[in-house]
Amino acid sequence: MTDTARWKATVYVGGVASLANTGNIHDAFIPFGEIAEISLPKNDAPNATEHHRGFAYVEYEDAEDAKEAIDNMDQSEFFGRVLKVSAAKAPKSAEEGLGSKTAVWQQEKWLAANAVSEEDRMAAAGAEAVDGNDRPDDPMQGLEGLDVAGPRPE
């Protein structure tokens, strides 16, 4: 199964009670189809009293089974807590986006979206040359008469 197909067949289960384990989650989600894998991420915080992070991923063999689980289990009660069940989102690549170690303007996706053709660069340079003014406007121009701060005396 390809990664894309796997993510389409995976559901996110939020709001999992601290008492729940993979066996309990398996028992609750098996009526909707054959389960390939259940992931219950561990809590790595040093002072954590919870055994897991409060959410799970349930991967089904078939994407239709995942849709069925979402339709039936979203907003249901499980160990005294209301579950939020939705389609899982594929993780973002560590090489893309704002969290990557590569500058955004060096990433292929950004370059494709923000590419400026050589023709456009030449046109912009030509427009500056036609203007003839190499210096920007003086921001202090027109303020010569204002030698005192505050409102003008009447």
N, C-alpha and C positions, 0 to 999 in steps of 0.2 A: 504494500500500500504506500502511495506517495505521501509526502509530508502534507500537501494540501488536502488530500483526501482524509488523512488522519485528523487534521484539525476540524474538518467538516463533520466528522463523526465523534467529536469530543465535546462534552458539555462541562461548563464551569458550575460548580456547586458552592455558593457562598452562604455564610451563616451556619457553618457546621459546628455543633456543640462540642465542647472540649471532651466530653465523655465518649463521643463517637469514634469508631475506628474503621479501617477499610472493610472489615467484615460486615459491619452494620450498613455502611454505604452500599456495598455489594448487594446485600439483601433487599435494600430499599429500591435499587435501580435495576435489578435483574428482570422484573416483569416486563420491561420495555424492549428487551433484546439481549443478544449475546454480548457480554462485556469482554473487551480485549485487555484492558488495563485500568487500574484505579491508582491515582497518585494523590497522596495526602501529604503535602509538604510539611516537613518538620520545622519547629520553631527553633532557630539557632541563637536567639537572644540569650545572653548568659543568665539573666535573672528571670527568665520566663517560667511561669507556673503551668502554662498550657503545653501539651505534648505536640500539638500541631498548630498551624497558623490560622485555622478557622475556615479554610476553604479546601476544595478537592477538585480534581479533574477526573471525569469518568469517560473513558474512550470505548465506544461501541464498535462492533464489527461493521455495522452499516450506518450510513448517515441518516437514513429514515428512522432508525431506532433512536438516534440522538434527538431528532425533532419530536418524536413521541414522548421521550423522557422530559423534554423541556415543557411541552404542553401539559403534561400530567403532574409534574413535580414542582413547578415554579409556584411559589407562595404557599407551599404545603408545610405542615408542621413536622419536625423531626427532632426528637429528644427535647421537646419543649421550645424549640426555636423555629422561626419561619425561614425557610430556605429561599435563596435567590438562585434560580437555575436558568442559565442562558447558554448560548453558543459560545464556545471558547474562542479566543482570539489568538492567532499565531503570534509567538514572541517576536519582538522587533530584533533586527540584526544588530549586533554590537558594533558593526562597521557603519551603520547609517543613523541619521537623526542627530539630535542634540546631545545624546549621551555617549557618542562614539569618541574614539581617540583621534579621529581624522577631522580636520576642519571641514565645516559644512560646505564651503565653496570649493573644496577639492573632491567632494563625493559625486559620483556619476549621476545620481538622481537629481541633485541640485543643479549640476552643470547642464543637464538636459532641459530642465525647466527654466533656467535663467540664462541660457546661452545667448550671446550677442554676436551676430555675424560680423565679419570683417567689413562688409559693405556698410553696416550701420555705424561702426566705429569711424570709418572714413567720412561718412556724412556728418557725424557729430563734430569731427575735427575740422571739417570744411566750414561748418556753421560758425565755429569759434573764430576761424581765420577771417571770415567775411565781416564779423562784428568789428574787428580791428582793435578792440579794446582788450589788451592783455591783462590789465589790472582790474580787479573787482571794484565795484563802487565803494567809496569811502563811507563807512557807517557813521562817521562823525560829521559828514557834510550837512550843512544847514543848522548846526548847533553852535555856530560861532558866537551868537549874541547871548547865549545862556551861560553867564559866568557865575551865577548864584543858584544854588540848589533851592528847590521849593517852588511854590506857586508865584506867579508874577504879581507884583504889587499893583493895585488898581489906582 
